[in-house]
Amino acid sequence: MAGPEKKIEDKIKKYLDSLGAYYLKVHGSMYQPSGTPDILACVNGRFIGIEVKRPDGKGRESALQKSKIKKIRSAGGVAFFAKSVEEVSAMLKHENVI
């Protein structure tokens, strides 16, 4: 059975599909840098990093994850933590991506 974070990820991926976005679900491994956001996407020509957290608030934002999000933003991308599709939509609108 899928956990709460996986269910949110699946909903976010469906939402990104509806936008015609390209995305990649990142599966943590020794072949990638730690702290990489869960979903990397390109939406309307913009680089997006989404770190998915559990909707119940039990998932913590690590210092490394915060650092990676800051680096993406500093490089001109859009990156954020999200607990729902609604948060993703709101952030993409706030950042003038959609």
The first five atom37 places (N, CA, C, CB, O) and aatype in JSON, in Angstrom:
{
  "aatype": [12, 0, 7, 14, 6, 11, 11, 9, 6, 3, 11, 9, 11, 11, 18, 10, 3, 15, 10, 7, 0, 18, 18, 10, 11, 19, 8, 7, 15, 12, 18, 5, 14, 15, 7, 16, 14, 3, 9, 10, 0, 4, 19, 2, 7, 1, 13, 9, 7, 9, 6, 19, 11, 1, 14, 3, 7, 11, 7, 1, 6, 15, 0, 10, 5, 11, 15, 11, 9, 11, 11, 9, 1, 15, 0, 7, 7, 19, 0, 13, 13, 0, 11, 15, 19, 6, 6, 19, 15, 0, 12, 10, 11, 8, 6, 2, 19, 9],
  "atom_mask": [
    [1, 1, 1, 1, 1],
    [1, 1, 1, 1, 1],
    [1, 1, 1, 0, 1],
    [1, 1, 1, 1, 1],
    [1, 1, 1, 1, 1],
    [1, 1, 1, 1, 1],
    [1, 1, 1, 1, 1],
    [1, 1, 1, 1, 1],
    [1, 1, 1, 1, 1],
    [1, 1, 1, 1, 1],
    [1, 1, 1, 1, 1],
    [1, 1, 1, 1, 1],
    [1, 1, 1, 1, 1],
    [1, 1, 1, 1, 1],
    [1, 1, 1, 1, 1],
    [1, 1, 1, 1, 1],
    [1, 1, 1, 1, 1],
    [1, 1, 1, 1, 1],
    [1, 1, 1, 1, 1],
    [1, 1, 1, 0, 1],
    [1, 1, 1, 1, 1],
    [1, 1, 1, 1, 1],
    [1, 1, 1, 1, 1],
    [1, 1, 1, 1, 1],
    [1, 1, 1, 1, 1],
    [1, 1, 1, 1, 1],
    [1, 1, 1, 1, 1],
    [1, 1, 1, 0, 1],
    [1, 1, 1, 1, 1],
    [1, 1, 1, 1, 1],
    [1, 1, 1, 1, 1],
    [1, 1, 1, 1, 1],
    [1, 1, 1, 1, 1],
    [1, 1, 1, 1, 1],
    [1, 1, 1, 0, 1],
    [1, 1, 1, 1, 1],
    [1, 1, 1, 1, 1],
    [1, 1, 1, 1, 1],
    [1, 1, 1, 1, 1],
    [1, 1, 1, 1, 1],
    [1, 1, 1, 1, 1],
    [1, 1, 1, 1, 1],
    [1, 1, 1, 1, 1],
    [1, 1, 1, 1, 1],
    [1, 1, 1, 0, 1],
    [1, 1, 1, 1, 1],
    [1, 1, 1, 1, 1],
    [1, 1, 1, 1, 1],
    [1, 1, 1, 0, 1],
    [1, 1, 1, 1, 1],
    [1, 1, 1, 1, 1],
    [1, 1, 1, 1, 1],
    [1, 1, 1, 1, 1],
    [1, 1, 1, 1, 1],
    [1, 1, 1, 1, 1],
    [1, 1, 1, 1, 1],
    [1, 1, 1, 0, 1],
    [1, 1, 1, 1, 1],
    [1, 1, 1, 0, 1],
    [1, 1, 1, 1, 1],
    [1, 1, 1, 1, 1],
    [1, 1, 1, 1, 1],
    [1, 1, 1, 1, 1],
    [1, 1, 1, 1, 1],
    [1, 1, 1, 1, 1],
    [1, 1, 1, 1, 1],
    [1, 1, 1, 1, 1],
    [1, 1, 1, 1, 1],
    [1, 1, 1, 1, 1],
    [1, 1, 1, 1, 1],
    [1, 1, 1, 1, 1],
    [1, 1, 1, 1, 1],
    [1, 1, 1, 1, 1],
    [1, 1, 1, 1, 1],
    [1, 1, 1, 1, 1],
    [1, 1, 1, 0, 1],
    [1, 1, 1, 0, 1],
    [1, 1, 1, 1, 1],
    [1, 1, 1, 1, 1],
    [1, 1, 1, 1, 1],
    [1, 1, 1, 1, 1],
    [1, 1, 1, 1, 1],
    [1, 1, 1, 1, 1],
    [1, 1, 1, 1, 1],
    [1, 1, 1, 1, 1],
    [1, 1, 1, 1, 1],
    [1, 1, 1, 1, 1],
    [1, 1, 1, 1, 1],
    [1, 1, 1, 1, 1],
    [1, 1, 1, 1, 1],
    [1, 1, 1, 1, 1],
    [1, 1, 1, 1, 1],
    [1, 1, 1, 1, 1],
    [1, 1, 1, 1, 1],
    [1, 1, 1, 1, 1],
    [1, 1, 1, 1, 1],
    [1, 1, 1, 1, 1],
    [1, 1, 1, 1, 1]
  ],
  "atom_positions": [
    [[0.84, -1.19, 0.0], [0.0, 0.0, 0.0], [0.88, 1.24, 0.0], [-0.95, 0.01, 1.22], [1.89, 1.31, 0.7]],
    [[0.48, 2.2, -0.78], [1.24, 3.44, -0.88], [1.06, 4.29, 0.37], [0.82, 4.23, -2.12], [-0.03, 4.39, 0.92]],
    [[2.17, 4.91, 0.8], [2.12, 5.78, 1.96], [1.57, 7.15, 1.6], [0.0, 0.0, 0.0], [1.33, 7.43, 0.43]],
    [[1.38, 7.99, 2.61], [0.79, 9.32, 2.38], [1.59, 10.19, 1.41], [0.65, 10.04, 3.69], [1.0, 10.9, 0.59]],
    [[2.92, 10.13, 1.5], [3.74, 10.96, 0.6], [3.61, 10.47, -0.84], [5.22, 10.94, 1.05], [3.52, 11.27, -1.77]],
    [[3.61, 9.16, -1.03], [3.48, 8.59, -2.38], [2.14, 8.97, -3.01], [3.61, 7.06, -2.34], [2.08, 9.26, -4.2]],
    [[1.08, 8.98, -2.22], [-0.24, 9.37, -2.75], [-0.23, 10.82, -3.22], [-1.34, 9.17, -1.67], [-0.8, 11.15, -4.26]],
    [[0.41, 11.69, -2.46], [0.5, 13.1, -2.85], [1.36, 13.22, -4.11], [1.09, 13.95, -1.7], [1.01, 13.97, -5.03]],
    [[2.47, 12.5, -4.16], [3.32, 12.53, -5.36], [2.53, 12.13, -6.59], [4.53, 11.59, -5.18], [2.63, 12.77, -7.63]],
    [[1.74, 11.08, -6.49], [0.94, 10.62, -7.63], [-0.04, 11.69, -8.09], [0.19, 9.33, -7.27], [-0.23, 11.89, -9.29]],
    [[-0.67, 12.37, -7.15], [-1.61, 13.44, -7.5], [-0.87, 14.61, -8.16], [-2.37, 13.93, -6.25], [-1.38, 15.2, -9.11]],
    [[0.3, 14.93, -7.66], [1.09, 16.01, -8.24], [1.51, 15.65, -9.66], [2.32, 16.32, -7.36], [1.47, 16.49, -10.55]],
    [[1.91, 14.41, -9.88], [2.31, 13.97, -11.22], [1.13, 14.05, -12.19], [2.86, 12.53, -11.18], [1.31, 14.47, -13.33]],
    [[-0.06, 13.67, -11.75], [-1.25, 13.8, -12.6], [-1.51, 15.27, -12.93], [-2.48, 13.18, -11.91], [-1.86, 15.61, -14.07]],
    [[-1.35, 16.13, -11.95], [-1.54, 17.56, -12.17], [-0.52, 18.08, -13.18], [-1.43, 18.33, -10.83], [-0.88, 18.83, -14.09]],
    [[0.74, 17.69, -13.02], [1.76, 18.11, -13.97], [1.45, 17.6, -15.38], [3.14, 17.62, -13.52], [1.69, 18.3, -16.36]],
    [[0.93, 16.37, -15.47], [0.49, 15.84, -16.77], [-0.56, 16.75, -17.38], [-0.07, 14.4, -16.62], [-0.52, 17.04, -18.58]],
    [[-1.49, 17.21, -16.57], [-2.58, 18.06, -17.07], [-2.06, 19.41, -17.6], [-3.61, 18.31, -15.97], [-2.71, 20.06, -18.41]],
    [[-0.88, 19.81, -17.12], [-0.26, 21.06, -17.58], [0.61, 20.84, -18.81], [0.57, 21.67, -16.46], [1.12, 21.8, -19.39]],
    [[0.79, 19.58, -19.2], [1.68, 19.28, -20.32], [3.15, 19.39, -19.94], [0.0, 0.0, 0.0], [4.0, 19.61, -20.8]],
    [[3.44, 19.24, -18.67], [4.8, 19.38, -18.16], [5.61, 18.11, -18.38], [4.77, 19.73, -16.67], [5.06, 17.01, -18.5]],
    [[6.91, 18.28, -18.43], [7.84, 17.16, -18.36], [8.25, 17.06, -16.91], [9.09, 17.33, -19.33], [8.53, 18.08, -16.27]],
    [[8.31, 15.84, -16.37], [8.77, 15.69, -15.0], [9.46, 14.36, -14.81], [7.62, 15.82, -14.01], [9.31, 13.44, -15.61]],
    [[10.21, 14.28, -13.76], [10.94, 13.08, -13.39], [10.79, 12.89, -11.9], [12.44, 13.18, -13.8], [11.07, 13.79, -11.12]],
    [[10.34, 11.7, -11.51], [10.28, 11.37, -10.09], [11.67, 10.89, -9.69], [9.18, 10.27, -9.78], [12.19, 9.93, -10.26]],
    [[12.26, 11.54, -8.73], [13.61, 11.21, -8.28], [13.51, 10.14, -7.19], [14.36, 12.47, -7.76], [12.82, 10.32, -6.19]],
    [[14.21, 9.05, -7.42], [14.28, 7.98, -6.43], [15.68, 8.05, -5.82], [13.98, 6.54, -7.06], [16.67, 7.85, -6.52]],
    [[15.74, 8.33, -4.56], [17.03, 8.5, -3.91], [17.94, 7.29, -4.08], [0.0, 0.0, 0.0], [17.51, 6.14, -3.92]],
    [[19.19, 7.55, -4.41], [20.16, 6.47, -4.55], [21.56, 7.05, -4.36], [20.04, 5.76, -5.93], [21.73, 8.26, -4.2]],
    [[22.54, 6.18, -4.37], [23.92, 6.62, -4.21], [24.45, 7.32, -5.46], [24.81, 5.44, -3.86], [25.55, 7.86, -5.44]],
    [[23.67, 7.31, -6.54], [24.1, 7.9, -7.79], [23.63, 9.34, -7.99], [23.62, 7.06, -8.93], [23.81, 9.91, -9.07]],
    [[23.04, 9.91, -6.99], [22.58, 11.3, -7.1], [22.87, 12.02, -5.79], [21.06, 11.37, -7.44], [23.01, 11.39, -4.74]],
    [[22.95, 13.34, -5.85], [23.22, 14.08, -4.62], [22.05, 13.97, -3.63], [23.49, 15.55, -4.94], [20.88, 14.04, -4.01]],
    [[22.39, 13.81, -2.37], [21.37, 13.78, -1.32], [20.66, 15.13, -1.28], [22.0, 13.45, 0.07], [21.26, 16.17, -1.56]],
    [[19.38, 15.1, -0.93], [18.61, 16.32, -0.8], [17.96, 16.79, -2.08], [0.0, 0.0, 0.0], [17.25, 17.8, -2.08]],
    [[18.18, 16.07, -3.19], [17.55, 16.43, -4.46], [16.04, 16.36, -4.3], [18.03, 15.51, -5.62], [15.54, 15.39, -3.73]],
    [[15.29, 17.37, -4.78], [13.83, 17.33, -4.63], [13.22, 16.06, -5.23], [13.21, 18.56, -5.3], [13.79, 15.45, -6.14]],
    [[12.07, 15.67, -4.7], [11.38, 14.43, -5.11], [10.95, 14.46, -6.57], [10.17, 14.2, -4.23], [10.99, 13.43, -7.25]],
    [[10.54, 15.61, -7.04], [10.08, 15.75, -8.43], [10.82, 16.91, -9.07], [8.52, 15.97, -8.5], [10.84, 18.02, -8.54]],
    [[11.45, 16.63, -10.21], [12.08, 17.66, -11.02], [11.23, 17.8, -12.27], [13.59, 17.32, -11.37], [10.85, 16.8, -12.88]],
    [[10.93, 19.03, -12.67], [10.01, 19.23, -13.79], [10.42, 20.43, -14.62], [8.59, 19.4, -13.28], [11.18, 21.29, -14.19]],
    [[9.87, 20.45, -15.82], [9.96, 21.63, -16.68], [8.52, 21.99, -17.04], [10.86, 21.37, -17.97], [7.83, 21.22, -17.69]],
    [[8.1, 23.16, -16.61], [6.73, 23.63, -16.85], [6.82, 24.97, -17.56], [5.91, 23.74, -15.51], [7.37, 25.94, -17.03]],
    [[6.28, 25.02, -18.77], [6.31, 26.26, -19.56], [7.71, 26.86, -19.64], [5.34, 27.29, -18.97], [7.89, 28.07, -19.55]],
    [[8.7, 25.98, -19.82], [10.08, 26.43, -19.98], [10.81, 26.77, -18.7], [0.0, 0.0, 0.0], [11.94, 27.24, -18.76]],
    [[10.2, 26.55, -17.56], [10.83, 26.86, -16.27], [11.22, 25.58, -15.56], [9.87, 27.7, -15.37], [10.48, 24.59, -15.58]],
    [[12.4, 25.59, -14.93], [12.86, 24.46, -14.14], [12.18, 24.49, -12.78], [14.41, 24.47, -13.99], [12.16, 25.52, -12.11]],
    [[11.62, 23.36, -12.38], [10.86, 23.27, -11.12], [11.4, 22.12, -10.28], [9.33, 23.08, -11.39], [11.64, 21.03, -10.8]],
    [[11.6, 22.35, -9.0], [11.95, 21.3, -8.04], [10.88, 21.27, -6.95], [0.0, 0.0, 0.0], [10.61, 22.29, -6.31]],
    [[10.29, 20.1, -6.74], [9.24, 19.97, -5.73], [9.65, 18.91, -4.72], [7.86, 19.61, -6.38], [9.84, 17.75, -5.07]],
    [[9.78, 19.31, -3.49], [10.05, 18.38, -2.4], [8.71, 18.09, -1.73], [11.11, 18.96, -1.35], [8.11, 18.97, -1.11]],
    [[8.24, 16.86, -1.87], [6.92, 16.48, -1.38], [7.01, 16.06, 0.09], [6.32, 15.33, -2.23], [7.88, 15.29, 0.48]],
    [[6.09, 16.58, 0.87], [6.02, 16.25, 2.29], [4.64, 15.69, 2.61], [6.32, 17.49, 3.17], [3.66, 15.96, 1.92]],
    [[4.59, 14.91, 3.66], [3.33, 14.3, 4.09], [2.32, 15.37, 4.48], [3.56, 13.33, 5.26], [2.68, 16.37, 5.09]],
    [[1.05, 15.16, 4.12], [0.03, 16.17, 4.46], [-0.24, 16.29, 5.96], [-1.25, 15.84, 3.75], [-0.77, 17.3, 6.42]],
    [[0.13, 15.26, 6.72], [-0.12, 15.3, 8.17], [0.95, 16.07, 8.93], [-0.22, 13.89, 8.73], [0.88, 16.21, 10.15]],
    [[1.96, 16.58, 8.2], [2.99, 17.38, 8.84], [4.09, 16.58, 9.51], [0.0, 0.0, 0.0], [4.95, 17.16, 10.16]],
    [[4.08, 15.25, 9.38], [5.09, 14.43, 10.04], [6.43, 14.41, 9.29], [4.59, 13.01, 10.18], [7.46, 14.08, 9.88]],
    [[6.42, 14.77, 8.02], [7.67, 14.83, 7.27], [8.38, 16.14, 7.55], [0.0, 0.0, 0.0], [7.79, 17.21, 7.43]],
    [[9.64, 16.06, 7.92], [10.4, 17.27, 8.26], [11.21, 17.76, 7.08], [11.32, 17.0, 9.47], [11.68, 16.97, 6.26]],
    [[11.37, 19.05, 7.0], [12.2, 19.68, 5.97], [13.63, 19.7, 6.5], [11.7, 21.14, 5.62], [13.93, 20.42, 7.46]],
    [[14.51, 18.92, 5.88], [15.88, 18.85, 6.37], [16.68, 20.07, 5.92], [16.57, 17.57, 5.89], [16.31, 20.75, 4.96]],
    [[17.77, 20.32, 6.62], [18.65, 21.43, 6.26], [19.2, 21.22, 4.85], [19.81, 21.56, 7.28], [19.36, 22.19, 4.1]],
    [[19.5, 19.99, 4.49], [20.03, 19.69, 3.16], [18.98, 19.96, 2.08], [20.5, 18.24, 3.09], [19.31, 20.51, 1.03]],
    [[17.74, 19.58, 2.33], [16.66, 19.85, 1.38], [16.46, 21.36, 1.22], [15.34, 19.19, 1.84], [16.3, 21.85, 0.1]],
    [[16.48, 22.08, 2.31], [16.35, 23.55, 2.26], [17.49, 24.15, 1.45], [16.32, 24.15, 3.68], [17.28, 25.09, 0.68]],
    [[18.69, 23.63, 1.63], [19.85, 24.12, 0.9], [19.71, 23.88, -0.61], [21.13, 23.45, 1.42], [20.03, 24.75, -1.4]],
    [[19.23, 22.7, -1.0], [19.04, 22.38, -2.42], [17.98, 23.29, -3.04], [18.65, 20.9, -2.6], [18.14, 23.76, -4.17]],
    [[16.91, 23.53, -2.32], [15.85, 24.42, -2.82], [16.4, 25.83, -2.99], [14.63, 24.43, -1.85], [16.1, 26.51, -3.97]],
    [[17.2, 26.28, -2.04], [17.81, 27.61, -2.13], [18.73, 27.69, -3.35], [18.6, 27.94, -0.84], [18.74, 28.71, -4.05]],
    [[19.51, 26.64, -3.63], [20.41, 26.64, -4.79], [19.63, 26.7, -6.09], [21.31, 25.39, -4.77], [20.02, 27.4, -7.02]],
    [[18.53, 25.96, -6.17], [17.7, 25.99, -7.38], [17.15, 27.39, -7.59], [16.54, 24.96, -7.29], [17.18, 27.92, -8.7]],
    [[16.65, 28.0, -6.53], [16.12, 29.37, -6.63], [17.2, 30.36, -7.03], [15.48, 29.79, -5.3], [16.97, 31.24, -7.85]],
    [[18.38, 30.21, -6.43], [19.5, 31.11, -6.76], [19.91, 31.0, -8.22], [20.69, 30.82, -5.87], [20.42, 31.96, -8.8]],
    [[19.71, 29.82, -8.81], [20.06, 29.59, -10.21], [18.95, 30.02, -11.17], [20.38, 28.13, -10.43], [19.09, 29.86, -12.38]],
    [[17.84, 30.56, -10.63], [16.74, 31.04, -11.46], [15.59, 30.08, -11.62], [0.0, 0.0, 0.0], [14.63, 30.38, -12.33]],
    [[15.67, 28.93, -10.97], [14.57, 27.96, -11.02], [13.54, 28.25, -9.95], [0.0, 0.0, 0.0], [13.67, 29.18, -9.16]],
    [[12.53, 27.43, -9.94], [11.47, 27.51, -8.94], [11.54, 26.23, -8.12], [10.04, 27.71, -9.61], [11.53, 25.14, -8.69]],
    [[11.6, 26.34, -6.82], [11.67, 25.15, -5.97], [10.96, 25.43, -4.66], [13.15, 24.74, -5.71], [11.0, 26.54, -4.12]],
    [[10.3, 24.39, -4.17], [9.5, 24.57, -2.95], [9.12, 23.23, -2.35], [8.24, 25.38, -3.26], [9.25, 22.18, -2.98]],
    [[8.63, 23.29, -1.11], [8.06, 22.14, -0.43], [6.56, 22.17, -0.69], [8.37, 22.16, 1.12], [5.96, 23.25, -0.77]],
    [[5.93, 20.99, -0.83], [4.48, 20.94, -1.06], [3.88, 19.73, -0.36], [4.17, 20.9, -2.57], [4.46, 18.65, -0.34]],
    [[2.7, 19.95, 0.21], [1.95, 18.88, 0.87], [0.68, 18.52, 0.12], [1.6, 19.29, 2.28], [-0.05, 17.63, 0.53]],
    [[0.42, 19.23, -1.01], [-0.81, 18.97, -1.76], [-0.68, 19.53, -3.18], [-2.03, 19.6, -1.05], [0.19, 20.35, -3.47]],
    [[-1.56, 19.07, -4.04], [-1.64, 19.6, -5.4], [-1.99, 21.08, -5.35], [-2.69, 18.82, -6.25], [-1.49, 21.87, -6.15]],
    [[-2.85, 21.46, -4.42], [-3.26, 22.86, -4.3], [-2.06, 23.75, -3.99], [-4.32, 23.01, -3.21], [-1.96, 24.87, -4.51]],
    [[-1.15, 23.28, -3.15], [0.06, 24.05, -2.86], [0.95, 24.17, -4.1], [0.84, 23.4, -1.7], [1.54, 25.23, -4.35]],
    [[1.05, 23.1, -4.87], [1.84, 23.15, -6.11], [1.24, 24.17, -7.06], [1.92, 21.74, -6.78], [1.95, 25.02, -7.59]],
    [[-0.06, 24.09, -7.27], [-0.74, 25.03, -8.16], [-0.54, 26.47, -7.7], [-2.24, 24.7, -8.24], [-0.24, 27.35, -8.51]],
    [[-0.71, 26.71, -6.42], [-0.56, 28.06, -5.87], [0.86, 28.58, -6.07], [-0.91, 28.07, -4.37], [1.05, 29.74, -6.43]],
    [[1.86, 27.73, -5.85], [3.25, 28.16, -6.03], [3.56, 28.43, -7.5], [4.21, 27.11, -5.48], [4.25, 29.41, -7.81]],
    [[3.07, 27.59, -8.39], [3.33, 27.81, -9.81], [2.67, 29.1, -10.29], [2.82, 26.63, -10.64], [3.22, 29.81, -11.13]],
    [[1.5, 29.41, -9.76], [0.83, 30.68, -10.09], [1.6, 31.85, -9.48], [-0.63, 30.68, -9.59], [1.8, 32.87, -10.14]],
    [[2.01, 31.71, -8.23], [2.75, 32.77, -7.52], [4.05, 33.11, -8.25], [3.05, 32.34, -6.07], [4.46, 34.26, -8.3]],
    [[4.68, 32.09, -8.82], [5.96, 32.27, -9.51], [5.77, 32.6, -11.01], [6.82, 31.01, -9.36], [6.73, 32.65, -11.77]],
    [[4.51, 32.81, -11.41], [4.18, 33.15, -12.81], [4.64, 32.07, -13.8], [4.81, 34.49, -13.19], [5.09, 32.37, -14.91]],
    [[4.52, 30.83, -13.38], [4.86, 29.71, -14.26], [3.64, 29.3, -15.07], [5.4, 28.51, -13.45], [3.75, 28.94, -16.24]],
    [[2.47, 29.38, -14.42], [1.21, 29.05, -15.11], [0.26, 30.24, -15.0], [0.53, 27.76, -14.51], [-0.86, 30.19, -15.51]]
  ]
}
